Structures are given as C-alpha cells and as structure tokens.
Amino acid sequence: MWRYIAKRTGHALFVMWLVATTVFFGLRAVPGGPVRAMLGQEATPEAVAALRQQLGLDKPLPVQYVDWLTGMLVGDFGQSITSGESVGTLLASAAPKTFSIAAFGVVVGLGIAIPAGVIGATRRNELADYVATLGAFLGISMPAFFVGILLAILFGVRLGWFPVVGYTPLSEGVGPWLRSIVLPGVAVGLPYAAGVTRMMRSSLIETLNEEYMRTALAKGVGSRTRLYKHALQNAMIPVVTIAGIQLALILGGSVTVEIVFGIQGLGRLLVNSILERNYPVTQVTILLISGVFIFMNLLVDIAYTAIDPRIRYGGESA
C-alpha cells in the first residue's frame, strides 16, 4: 500500500513537471505577448526592447525556463507582469474563494446525488425514480453559470436571502462567509450532482442484480442490510471514480460562476491573466489547478482500498 502511494506520488510529481513545462513553452508559442499587450501595437521597437529587457523576456527561453523552475522549487512564484504584485499574494487572495465554493459544491452535490441515486435504484419505475432521473437530466443540461443566474434572481434579488455579489472571508465570521458562498456553491454543485446521481443509480442497480445479492435475499437477509451493508459498498467504487473525475465540473464551472457573482477567484484570475498575456500568473494558476486534479486522482485510487479491502495494488495478492 505505502509502496503504491509512493509510486503514485512520484508519477504525480512527474505529471506536474510535464504540465509546468508544457504551459511555459506553450504560452510563449502563442502569437503576441505581454509587451505588445502593455504597450500596444503602435509602440516603437526601442520601447518594446526596453520593456522586454526589464521583464527578463530578452533572455533565451531555456534560461527563462530554468530561472522560473528554480524559483518555483524554492517558493518564489515570481511577480505579475502587469501589476507588479507577487504571484503568491494574488493566489493567496483568490484561491480561498474558489476552493470554498468548490468544497461547498462538492458537499451539496454528494448530499443530493447519493440519496437520489439510491432512491432511483431501489424504486425503479416509480414516481421517485422518475423525479430523480428528471432532476439529473436537468442538472446535466444546464451549465453552472445559468443555474447561478437563476439562483441569484430568485434567492438573491427577489427573496433577498443571500448576497448576489462578492465574497466574505471566513475571518469575518462563519455566518457571513457561508451566506456568500451558498449560491455560487449550489450553482456548481447541482450539475456535479446530476452526473454522480446517474452513476450512483446505474451502479447500484447493477450491484443489486448480482448473484450474491440474490443469495442474500434467499437466505432471508433484511432489505436494509442487503442495501447498506452489501450493495452500497460495492456500488460506490465507480461512483468514487466519477465523483473525483467530475471535480473538473466544479473548478471549470467556477470560472463562469465567479463572473456571475462578482467574485475574484482563481477562475477570473486565470482568465484575466491569459487575456493580459501575464505569463507568471497564468503559469502558476494552471499549475495549481492541475495539482488539485492530480491530487484528487491520487485520493480516489487510495479510497478504493478503504471501500473494498479486497483491492490490492502493484501485484499484491488479496
């Protein structure tokens, strides 16, 4: 187990290096650059050369790459080209907002998806199943930003229950912080719940039809015991997989949801830095988001052994 974790961690670090390298050289392969974005197309060659030298962009690409990577290893993320602020400071301001929304969205999504999937699987072709299925299809078909607009109009503007603009830090109180992330969190959580619900339902139906479940029924095992002790545990393996992979919906949806609710999170920071050709901010932000995906995939793999102890890795026998 520990050998597997160490091996997967090594793979994760290698993937992170590949992402960092691809982003660094990929950004510089795109036509244009921060100098032209800052000075405009009418700038003189002398002004362009002077600003390139000031920003360190006149150095050969391999030298820039080594300098950036070396700085990353010692915790120096560089400075924003446009504002001069530390990239670490910008991330420290934006990341808590996005991760708060994402965490709330995951809680909402799983809190809806698992019960809805169980109801759909155990009450097939009944009204509850139809309602859960319809809700899942609606959630899949509606993008997070559209859900956010509807929530903002209903619960923010008309009912006035929650703020529709801005983010309140946790340091100012749990209540105000929670109120500021409810609507954007639900907006990204509902589409997430839809996909997990469909997987939960189909996986549980398949498990309930297994031979060992019929044997348990023939032996007189109670329906609750069969469902929660035997079927649900085995059905959770593909659900954990899709729940981890679909985290991309949460972080991807946060880009547009943050715009809807006027929140300066990682999504808006990344979009603005790309438009400004702000290399240092774009590189580190993409690397941070990629690290979340890679870390979640590692957690999903490790979670398999907690759900089903029969699973072993690296050729180990059960």
Secondary structure, DSSP 8 states (H G I E B T S, - for coil): -HHHHHHHHHHHHHHHHHHHHHHHHHHHHSSS-HHHHHH-TT--HHHHHHHHHHHTTTS-HHHHHHHHHHHHHTT---B-TTT--BHHHHHHHHHHHHHHHHHHHHHHHHHHHHHHHHHHHHTTTSHHHHHHHHHHHHHHHS-HHHHHHHHIIIIIIIS--S-SS----GGG-HHHHHHHHHHHHHHHHHHHHHHHHHHHHHHHHHHHTSHHHHHHHHTT--HHHIIIIIIHHHHHHHHHHHHHHTHHHHHHHHHHHHHHTT--SHHHHHHHHHHTT-HHHHHHHHHHHHHHHHHHHHHHHHHHHHH-TT---TT---
